[in-house]
Amino acid sequence: MTLPLPPHATEKSHVATWHGIALNDPFHWIRAANWQEVMRDPTVLDPEIRAYLEAENAYADAVLADTQALQKTLFEEMKARLKPDDRTVPSPDGPFEYFSSFATGGQYPRYCRRPRGGGDESVLLDGNAEAASKTYWDLGAATHSPDHKLLAFSTDDKGSELYTVRIRDLATGENLPDEIADTRGDIAWANDSRTLYYIRVDANHRPRAVWRHTIGTPASADDLVYEEPDESFFLALGRTRSRGFILINAHDHQTSEFHVIDANDPSAKPRIVAPRSTGHEYDVEHHGERFIITTNSDGAEDFRIVVARTGRLIIETAVTGHHITRLEREDGLPRIVVRSIVDGAEHSIAFAEEAYSLGMAGGYEFDTTTLRFTYSSMTTPAETYDYDMATRDRVLRKRQEIPSGHNADDYVTRRLFATAPDGERVPVSLLYRKSNPLDGTAPAFLYGYGAYGISMPASFSTGRLSLVDRGFIFAIAHVRGGKDKGYRWYKDGKADKKTNTFTDFIAAGELLVSEGLTARGRIVANGGSAGGMLMGAVANIAPDLFLGIIADVPFVDVLNTMLDKDLPLTPPEWPEWGNPVESTADFATIRAYSPYDNVTAKAYPHILATGGLTDPRVTYWEPAKWVAKLRRLNTSDNLVLLKINMGAGHGGASGRYERLKETARDFAFALKIAGLAAPPGGPA
């Protein structure tokens, strides 16, 4: 089959001068001047830009046409591992238990309840009905009122993360006239069940104002409760487990400030907990007459409630009537510690596997001794437990079902450590089939992220089994920029130390080679968003280490984006990456590694980049410009593909199964370039 020639974007001179340095960006025109309008109405995209993106999509489809059967097979495999009518474990709240479920064949979750202890179930919100006739639909939040009579929910039908809040009468199933557009999606009820708090976004798509809505009144009459004066701070809403207070969290990536509102007084004004101080991060819970604060103040780099130890990061704190529970991580592994409020006695919950993932699941009730937590590993499907913090008994409430079958004994999970250039030990989690030959012939799929302090758990994934079953070794590089080894691990991978993220990832790849697990040039690297920036950077630094790069919604145009203060995330991102507008040093640092700015004439590995037209986080033009420049300068014959979802945003396609099709496409690309496109146990 003869393939069409790849598109080549027109070059148009566009020069901007910063700190005395002229930057010429020949593909600047791909950035829509009316991007704010495009977020709300994609049909207003400039025809020239649309034509280019559609040409790229058509080219990618043509190149991957020979994988269509494989993509379908992968999709059906991954779909068969999902329980069609799956549901969460019901969480009790007063007279009811609330849970979410899927209808067989349904793409979207249903928000449900039943009488406490069992009985007839009621569907309060059916995502499939709400999403009917829509190409994209996402449920931002769904929360019932304290009196259990109303349901507030927020939805986005474009992928632009502009959510509309609606209120449903649970007695009739009908929506009230109340409707609030252009919100962030957060919802918090006051205890009168008539007052609702939400966050509106401004013209530049930033969540900067908390409003109060009274049921039965028009949104135009809502009260402004709090407005954030600093454009670099975003707002989020929450509520204490005690239900005593509404929480307003103003934050960037290194500083937080909480304001609390008495949930029993609909007219209450917010009160500040602790004024913001650069570098001070804290979280708030409530018990009796006091607030319980998790903080990094007074030198507690890895946070403290009472005391903390360096390198042991406190991730999350939960407070109930008799216990304080914390989820912490040390040397890349999580653990749950339970502390009695009465006598201060502590104990931790033990687990046997070498590498695993833990999570604490929130509940509605405060006066309880039950802690719900989730556990999984790269070989063990997710398990949900109810743990009695007084008796220390645990009850398995749910084990993730794999309808098509899964035998954990067929797989191996391991944890290795790569040595970075500066001597740091970088954790690497591995998954492979026991039958896979470990002689260097197998390809490896290496995933990384490394930003915002987000750690990558060694958790179970049904999707990656389709790669592992076909001979891939799957690895996660727990690189700096996350908090896998404490808060220092995060600080050592941000701002002027960002390049540690890249060298850690390369060290992880080199480890896979030196251990004889794979060979140089047999590694397919993958990362998305900020992890996509990692992909662009390592492609520039060590292209010969990788067979291919899959960059999902990649943040690759770092310098131009951080210079554009009108974009939604730019001011709040300056603490993470640096402020090149004000600082010549930050400008030089970012310019030195920004993937788009550092594409040069060299032999690049195979590359697949993806994006979403209505993505407000990583705008579509970042991967589009990057691919255009790669096309111009790449000296290899390897594939360079761009796939833009013209009807979705940062998260890709909506729907439980539609997302699997995008994963199947990515995996088919990896299998194609690795020469493993044949199904397990047979020819293609």
Secondary structure, 3 states (H helix, E strand, C coil): CCCCCCCCCCCCCCEEEECCEEEECCCHHHCCCCHHHHHHCHHHCCHHHHHHHHHHHHHHHHHCHHHHHHHHHHHHHHHHCCCCCCECCCEEECCEEEEEECCCCCCCCEEEEEECCCCCCEEEEEHHHHHCCCCCCEEEEEEECCCCCEEEEEEECCCCCCEEEEEEECCCCCEEEEEEEEEEEEEEECCCCCEEEEEEECCCCCEEEEEEEECCCCHHHCEEEEECCCCCCEEEEEECCCCCEEEEEEECCCCEEEEEEECCCCCCCCEECCCCCCCCCEEEEEECCEEEEEECCCCCCCCECCCCCCCEEEEEEEECCCEEEEEEEECCEEEEEEEECCCCCEEECCCCCCCCEEEEECCCCCCCCEEEEEEECCCCCCEEEEEECCCCCEEEEEECCCCCCCCHHHEEEEEEEEECCCCCEEEEEEEEECCCCCCCCCCEEEECCCCCECCCCCCCCCCCHHHHCCCCEEEEECCCCECCCCHHHHHCCCHHHCHHHHHHHHHHHHHHHHCCCCCCCCEEEEEECHHHHHHHHHHHHCHHHEEEEEEECCCCCHHHHHHCCCCCCHHHHHHHHCCCCCCHHHHHHHHHHCCHHHCCCECCCEEEEEEECCCCCCCCHHHHHHHHHHHHHECCCCCEEEEEECCCECCECCCCCHHHHHHHHHHHHHHHHHCCCCCCCCCC
